[in-house]
Amino acid sequence: MWGRIIGDAQEGETMGEGVETPSRGGRAGLAAGWLGAGLAAVLAACQPRDHLSDGFLHLYVGREPTIDEFYQCHGYGCTLATRIGLTAAEWQLVREEFTPPPGDAREERRRIAAALALMERLVGRRTGTSAHQWSRSKQRINPNPSHDPTQLDCIDETINTWTYLTLFARDRLLRHHRVRNPAYAGGLPEFTWDQRNTAVIQAIASGTDFAVDPTLVDAGEEPPIFPLALWLGPWPPALPGRDEID
């Protein structure tokens, strides 16, 4: 399922509900890394028009994530996958990010960003991915020729963020959003070089989809959460301030 599984990483070591159910028809939907041009052209014909796909979820997530057992992708393209289990004390820290419960969707997105940053730090101290993401510059991801396992590309970040959001949802921490399938943009289907992927949440009341994209910041920082329509536009995006997003 993965290029290589490192194994377990427990605390201190280094190395349902509210979630959209993946369908079986979208395996080829996401921008798929450094695919050959011929194969990518074939896959492009299968891509859904709403830019959402469960392709990477089928490829890389494996069994349903739980607090006691989930995987972190790293090393670019989920080349490496490390099994993670959080302690009860660590998960309580995550829960505290949602306490008291947010009163509206805007406030919940702020809490989600803070909780995701916390998850990146908790997991990153096990796998080394809390290190500075030197491979990022000017809101773009550069190649990783040394195969540095501490670096995360958009595939790694998308799968990891979807996993963390799913854990939040299944613990009933999300009241104003549901977790959707990831989104892709760029690449051969659109004849651009800005190939990218992101996790997505949807505001329940408005139906608005929001990109959750940690590749735009360094490891352990709060990821920008902004309308998916903006994420799908020209790249890199002109990010609005938090108070400007309804």
Stockholm file with secondary structure:
# STOCKHOLM 1.0

chainA/1-246         MWGRIIGDAQEGETMGEGVETPSRGGRAGLAAGWLGAGLAAVLAACQPRDHLSDGFLHLYVGREPTIDEFYQCHGYGCTLATRIGLTAAEWQLVREEFTPPPGDAREERRRIAAALALMERLVGRRTGTSAHQWSRSKQRINPNPSHDPTQLDCIDETINTWTYLTLFARDRLLRHHRVRNPAYAGGLPEFTWDQRNTAVIQAIASGTDFAVDPTLVDAGEEPPIFPLALWLGPWPPALPGRDEID
#=GR chainA/1-246 SS CCSEEEEEECTTCCCCTTBCCCCSSCTTCSCCSSCCHHHHHHHHTTCCTTSBCCHHIIIIICSCCBTTBEEEEESSTTCEEEEECCCHHHHHHHHHTTCSCCSSHHHHHHHHHHHHHHHHHHHHHHHSTTSCCTTEETTEECCCTTCCTTCCCHHHHHHHHHHHHHHHHHTTCCSSEEEEEEEEEEEGGGTEEEEEEEEEEEETTTCCEEEECGGGSCTTSCCCEEEHHHHTSSSSCCCCCGGGCC
#=GC SS_cons         CCSEEEEEECTTCCCCTTBCCCCSSCTTCSCCSSCCHHHHHHHHTTCCTTSBCCHHIIIIICSCCBTTBEEEEESSTTCEEEEECCCHHHHHHHHHTTCSCCSSHHHHHHHHHHHHHHHHHHHHHHHSTTSCCTTEETTEECCCTTCCTTCCCHHHHHHHHHHHHHHHHHTTCCSSEEEEEEEEEEEGGGTEEEEEEEEEEEETTTCCEEEECGGGSCTTSCCCEEEHHHHTSSSSCCCCCGGGCC
//
